[in-house]
Each structure stands twice: as structure tokens, then as C-alpha cells.
């Protein structure tokens, strides 16, 4: 129904923080309170905050499916509400990809507002989340399902009468800051690779969605990278690649060097769409689009003419990262992508500002290594390692 306004009620939690986790989300018609959709899922071991963001994402996706144009999000998570409303910074790098994914969904609606509500007025989503947590812990959640059914018949909460939110003790990660080494075997390890050299790379041309193949030198770099990766890790679950041939070709070479592990194509790992700047040098862009280039360099919300902003790329990368963590918990994965997605993944892992995107240089076939733990903790172990490319 065009123009439909809905309310999304969402919640998530974990038994132990981190622990067996799950989320619940309910979409209601804003006028009648009728339940239009429900979502609930167990997500393995995660933190409360991760589960809450996953509930928000599921609720927004469900709102799109029912044709909503305007959304009011109601959650009892002060942290998520304040961060998504832009009033609190996202200090936990483990939450930034999820927030970016949610922000990407928000842009698909005409309007989205956020309202904090006390837990007792979020009973339906809370019950669904508890059912999912029970499933994650291996329990049968019949009581929680009954509670959800009861909550579905409750009248829509009136946000104008809500109590003041209690202050949250900390806005950051539920993972405690510490110099103590973490057990590597519990982390998902990502080997982030930029593809090898292409004709555009060698000439310093913007190379986005154009399917430019690896050059002879790029193929040699891919072979050297394959040997490097094989020497770094004992086992790899998969090589996950952008759909463009300069990445899939490199992914195939790396996978072959690992004994033929599967290559999985992930569309969200594709390079930024540079629009009218595709195939042009920086100098050419500066001459023809000086104002547009300055605006693009100044803000990640600005897109090249006919192209895509880094905020939009970040939303895609957030989805891809969340999927990698869900599909390969505790495993090692090689990711073959492009300059922009790899930079954004590292920016988020380092909790850096957007200036990082224009200050970090990534060589063709450069290797970066990132560990991510279930509680959102991260360790960037290597950035743009090119030792394997000596002499090429």
C-alpha cells in the first residue's frame, strides 16, 4: 500500500553477553495497531547490542516488504535509538557495520523516526527475542511464543506518555577494553585482499563498476598472493569475492593455491560506482568536475556524478561483513575486493574517522588481516602487506 505508515518494534538479547543470542521484530500498522509481520531468529553467540541491531535490521526489512513509506522504530534499547538518531557516537567498531546496514535500509523510506519505550511496552518483540535466545541455547521456547501471541493483541503503545529513559552506563562495546591477548581460535579471521593490477590501476584511472581484467602483472601478483596466503593459514573455509572479473580471477588463483577451497561471489563487495568519473584520471576529474570533486573529498555522503557515495558503499560493506560473520563463525575467510570496500572495513575496525578513506593507500594485491570476536571485539593485525610482491 503506497504511503503506508508502520511502527517497527524490535528487541534483541543474549544469555551471558556474549552468549546464545537472538532477536525479535514486529511490524504494526500505525493507525490500527494490526500486526503486519513478525521476525525472529537465533544468531548464535553474540552480544546484547549486536542482537538489538539485528532486530532493528530485520524489522526495517520487514517494513519494506509490507510496502511501508514511513516508519516509527520503537525499541527499549537506549543505545540503538540514540545511535541511529545520530545523537550518540558509535564507539564500538563491531556495531558500525550493523549500523551502516540499518542506515542503508533507512534511506529506502520516506521517513524514519526513533522512539525509546520501556521494556514492558515492548513485550511482543521481547517475547520473540527471548524465544530466539532459547532456541540458540537449545531450549524449547513455548512459553515465550505464548507471551508473544498475548502481546500481539495488546493496543499500540502511546509514545507521548513514555517514561524518561535511564542513562546507559557506557555507549561502547560490551567487549571490555584490555591488553590481554584474546584466544585466536574463537575469532573469525578475515584476510582482506585488494585485487591485482589492471590496465586502469597502472594508469591511475578511476575503476569502479567497469569490468577491467587483471593485467599480466596483476596475474603474477595474484599468484604471489596465493602463495603468501597458503603460507599464512592452516585452513580456509572459503574465498569470498566481488563479482567483477579482476577479483574473481584472483579469488580463483588464491583458492587453487589453498587446494581448491570454494569461491563464493558476494555482490555487496563490488567496488564503488564512480559514475561519470569511470576510466578517468584524478587530473581529468579535477579539470572537468572541480566543485564536485571537492564536495566528494569533503563528505562521504556525496556521490560522484551518476555514481555512489561512500555512505552507500559502507551500507553494502556492512551487510557483507555481517554475512561473513554469520556464515563463518570462528573460521578463516579470504576476501577479495577493491580499494573502497577494504578501506571501509578497516576504517570501521579501527573506529577511524571518514578522513581515513582518503589517507590510507592500498596497493594492488595488498593484504590486510582482521580478527573479529563474537562479542564485537576486533584486532587489525596487518594493513596493506606487500612483502610477497617483491620483484614483481
N, C-alpha and C positions, 0 to 999 in steps of 0.2 A: 504494500500500500504506500504510494508516494506520500512523502511528508509525515509519515507516522512518527510519533514520539514515544519513546520507551524509557523504562527505568531498568538499569542493569544492577542487580545486587550480586556482589561477589565476595568470596572469602577463600582462605587457604590456611593450611597449618601443617605442623609436623609434630610427631610424637618424639620429642627429645631435642629438636632444634640444634643440629640437624638430626633427622630421624625419618621414619616412614611418613611420607608426605602425600597430600592430595589437595584438591581444590573443588569448589562448587560455585556455580553461577546460575542466576535466574534472570530471565528477561520478561518483564511485565509491560503490558500496555499502560501508558502513563495516565490515561483517563479512567479506565475501568479497573485496573489492577489485575486483569486477566493474565495468567501465566502463558507466555507465548513459546518459551523454550527453556530447557534446563541443560546444564552441562556439569559433568563431574568426572574426575579422572584421578587415579593414583599415579604418582610421578616418581616412585622410588624413594631414595634417600635425598632429602633436600632440607632447606631451612624454611621457617615460617614466612619470611619475606619473599623468597623465591616462589613459594606456593601461592602467596597472595597475588603476586604479579601474574602468575599463570592463570589464576582465577579471573583476574581482570581481562586478560587477553582472550580467554575463552568466552567471557561474557560479551566483549566487543565483537568477536567473530560471529557469535550467535545473533547479535543485534543486526549485523549486516545481512545475515541470512533471512531475517524476517522483514527486511526492507525498511529498516529504521532510517530516518533522516536526522532526528535529534535524539540525543541520549543524555540521561542523567545517571551518572555512576554513583552508587551508594555502597560504601564499604565501612567496616568498623576498624580498618587499618588506617590509623592516622598517618603513618609513614607513606603509604602508597598514595593516599588522597593528596597530601601536601606536596609530594614529589611530582606527581602528574599534573597538579595545578600550577607547578612552577614556583612554589613558594619555598621549597626546601631543595637544597642541592642533593644530588645522588652521589654520596660519598663512597658507597660500596661498588667497586668496579664489577662485581658479579651480578649486580642488578641492572647495570647500564644497558646491556644488550636486550634485556626484557623490557625495560622502559622504552627503548628505541622501537622495539617491535610494537608495543602498545601505541606509541606516538604515531607510527605508520598507519595503524588502524584508525586512530582518531581523525586523521586527515581525510578519511573517506566519508565522514559525516558532515552535515551542515553545521552542527553544533554539538559540543560535548561539555557537560558541567560535572563537577565532582562534589559530593556531599559526604561528610563523615556522619555516621549514625552509630549509636551504641549497639553492642553485640546482641542484646535482647530484641532489637528491631531488625536484625539480620538473620533471623532464625532459619529461614529456608536455605539460604546459601551456606550457612554454618552447618546445618544438618547434612547437606550434600558433601561438604568438605570433610566432615567427620566420617561419613560413610566411606569416602575415598581413602582417608587415612587408615581406617580399619582394614580395608582391603590391602593396602600397602603393608600393613603389619600382619597380614594373614588371618584376619578375623572376619566373621560374617556380620555385616553391619545392618541387621534387620531393624534394630531399634532406631538407628539414625534415619533409615528410609521412612519409617513410620512418622518420625518427627518432621521430616521434610514434607510429607503429604499433609500433615496438620498445618504446617506453616504456609503451604501453598494457598490455603483457604483464608489466611489472615488478611485483613484490609491493608492497603498500601500505606506505608508509614508516611507521616506528615513531617517533612524536614524542618518546617518552621518551628516546631516545638522541641527540637533535639537538644540534648544537654551539651554543655561545653565539653570539648574533648580534653582528656587528660594529656599532659605533656608526655611525649615519648622520651625515655631516658637517653637514647642515642639514636642518631639517624643513620649510622654507618652499618657496616657488615655485622652479621651475627657471628662471623668468624673473628675471634679475638686477635688483635694485633700482637705479634710475637716474633722474636728472632729464632724461636725454637724450630728446628727442621721438622717439616711435615713428612709423613710416610708417602713416598712417591707412588707406591703401588695403589693407593686409593684415589689418585688423581687421574683425570682424563688428560692425556698428553697430546697436544696439537703441534705438529711440525708444519709451520706455515711457509709455503714456498711461493715466491713470485715466479711466473713463467720465464723461460729463457728469452734470449734476444730475438727480435723480429726486425724486419726492414724499418718499420716505424720507430722502434726503440733506438736503433743505431743512428737515425737521423733526428731524434728528439722531437718526434711528432706526437700529438695527442692521439692515443689509441684506445678507444672505448669499445663500442659495440661492433666495429668493423672486424671481420674475421680474418685477421692478418696472421699467416702461418709463421712458425719458427723458421729462422734463417739457418744456414748450415752451422754457424757459430752457436745459435740457440740450441740446435740438436746436440752439439758437442757439450754444451753446458748442461743439458738435461741428462746426458749420460754420466757426466761427472757428479751431478747432484744425486743420481740414483745410487752411485757407489758410496757417496757420503752418507746418505740416509741408511743404506744397508749396514754400514759400519757403526751407526749410532744406536740402533734399536735392535732388540732381540726379536720382537714380533710387532706386526702392524695389522690392525683389524681391517682397514680399508684405505684407499686413496680417494679422497673426495675432491672433485674438480669443478671449476667453472665450465659451462657448456662450450666456450669458444675453443677453436682447434689449437691455438697456441698453448692452452692449458691441458686439454685432453691428450694431446700428443706427448707432452711432458709427463702427465699422470701415467700414461701407458708405459713409458720408459721406466719411470720410478717403480711402478707396480711389477714390471718384469724383473727388475733387479732385486725385488723382495720375494721372488718365487711365484709371482702371478697372483698376488692378492687382488681382490675385486676393486674395480674402479667405479665409483658412484658419481654421477653427474648431479650437481646441486645448482639449479638456476639462480638462486639468490647470491651465489658467489661471483656472478658476472661483473665485469668492470663497469664503472660509472659511464653513463651515456653523456658524452661530451657534445652532442648535438652538432651545431654548425662548426664547431672547432675540430671535429674529427679530421685527422690526417694533416692538420696544420701545425706549424711550429709555434712556440711561445711568441717569437718575434712577430710572426704573421698575425697572431691573435691580438697582440698588443697594438699593432698598427691599425687593424680594422675595427676592433671592439675595445678600445681603451677603457671606456667607462664600465662596460660590462665585466671586463677582466678585473678591474679594481674592486667592483662590488663582489665578485665571486671570491677573490682572495680575502676579502674582509669578513665574509659571513658564510657559514656552511648551509644557510637556508637559501642561498641564491644559486640558481642553476645557470649553466651556460645557455645561450640562446638555443631553444629547441632541445635542451638536454635535461639532466637530472642533478638535483642538489646533493651535497654530501649528507644532509639530513635524511634524504630518501635512501641513499646508499646505506647509511647507518641502520635504518629500519630493516633493510634486507639482510645486512650482515648480522644484526641481532637475531633475526629468525633463523638464519643458518647456524649460528653459534648455539642457540638453544636446541636446535635439532641434533647437532653433533653431540651435545652433552646428554641428550635423551637417548640417542641411538647407540652411543659407545661409552657408557659409564665405566670409568676405570681402565679404559683401553687407550692404545696409541693410534692416532689417525694422522695421515699425511694430508694436508690441504693445499691444493694447487690453485692459485687465484692470481689476482692482479694487484697493482700498486694500491689502489684506493681501498678495496676490502681488507687487505692485510694491514695497512696503516690504521684503519678504523678499529680493527680487532686489537691491535697493540695499544692504540690510544685508550680504549676502554679498559684494557687490562692494567694499564699504568695509571688510570684515573687522571689522565693528562687533559689539558685544555684543547680546544679546537685548533690552536696555533700549531700544535704538534703535527697536524696533517700536512702543513706546508714547510715544516722544518726537518722532518725525517726523510732521509734518502734511502731508497731500497733499490739495490742492484738487480738486474736480471738474474734469475736463479739464486737470489739471496735466500738464506734460510734463517727463520726465527723460530724459537721454541717457547711454548707456553703450556704451563700446567694449571689446571682448574680443578679445585676440590668440590665435593658435593655441597659444602656449606657456603660456597661462593668465594672462598679464598683463591687467590691466584699468585703465580710466580712466573715472571718473564725471565727465562734463563739465557736466552740468546736473541740478539737482534741483528739481522742482515749479515749473517756469517757467510763469507765468500772464500774461505780458505781453500775450498775444493775446486775453485775456478782458476787457480794459479796456472799460468801458461796457456790458457785458452783465449 
